[in-house]
Amino acid sequence: MLAFMKSATLRLAEVMRRLGAHLPERLNKEEVREAQLAASRCESCPGKSLCDEELRAGRSDSFRLFCPNAPYIECLRWTSLDFTAR
């Protein structure tokens, strides 16, 4: 993986963790492709400095307002919820 993609992947992983989203343990081809697209969107995002600032400050409520991966992360978050754990 290229070095610039590593920084995007780390940033994306931290945002996902903050928002309670997780990748499935095993990814099919489509899920791998979606994850790669998300990392690419992260790397080309004009809001990287804002994202880094939010991460440093420990905030997680504003990512949905500017992150191009917000719909992807929200989808992962909802698919990883366990509604039977009550």
C-alpha positions in Angstrom: 0.0 0.0 0.0 1.3 3.5 -0.8 2.3 5.6 2.1 -0.4 8.2 1.4 -3.1 5.6 1.5 -1.8 4.4 4.9 -2.5 7.9 6.4 -6.0 7.9 4.8 -6.7 4.4 6.1 -5.6 5.3 9.6 -7.7 8.4 9.6 -10.7 6.6 8.3 -10.3 3.8 10.8 -10.1 6.3 13.7 -13.3 8.1 12.5 -15.1 4.8 12.1 -14.0 3.7 15.6 -15.2 7.0 17.1 -18.6 6.6 15.4 -19.0 3.0 16.4 -18.6 1.5 12.9 -16.7 -1.7 12.1 -15.8 -3.6 9.0 -16.9 -7.2 8.9 -14.2 -9.7 9.9 -14.3 -11.2 6.4 -14.9 -9.0 3.4 -16.2 -10.1 0.1 -14.9 -8.6 -3.1 -17.6 -5.8 -3.1 -16.8 -4.9 0.5 -13.1 -4.8 -0.3 -13.8 -2.5 -3.2 -16.0 -0.2 -1.0 -13.3 0.0 1.7 -10.7 0.9 -0.9 -13.0 3.6 -2.4 -13.6 5.0 1.1 -9.8 5.2 1.7 -9.4 6.9 -1.6 -12.2 9.4 -0.8 -10.5 10.1 2.5 -7.2 10.7 0.9 -8.6 13.1 -1.7 -10.9 14.9 0.8 -10.4 18.7 1.1 -11.4 18.5 4.7 -8.5 16.4 6.0 -7.1 19.1 8.2 -10.6 19.7 9.7 -10.9 15.9 10.2 -7.5 15.8 11.9 -8.4 18.7 14.1 -11.7 16.9 15.2 -9.8 13.7 15.9 -7.1 15.6 18.0 -9.9 17.4 20.0 -11.6 14.1 20.7 -14.9 15.2 19.0 -17.0 12.8 16.9 -20.3 14.6 16.4 -19.3 16.8 13.4 -17.9 14.2 11.0 -21.3 13.6 9.5 -21.4 17.2 8.4 -18.3 17.2 6.2 -17.0 13.7 5.7 -17.5 12.3 2.2 -17.5 8.8 3.8 -20.3 9.6 6.3 -22.9 7.5 4.4 -20.5 4.6 4.1 -19.6 4.8 7.8 -23.2 5.1 8.8 -24.1 2.1 6.8 -21.3 0.1 8.5 -22.4 1.3 11.9 -26.0 0.2 11.3 -25.0 -3.2 9.9 -22.7 -3.9 12.9 -25.4 -3.2 15.5 -26.7 -6.2 17.4 -30.4 -5.7 17.9 -30.8 -9.1 19.6 -28.5 -8.3 22.6 -31.4 -7.3 25.0 
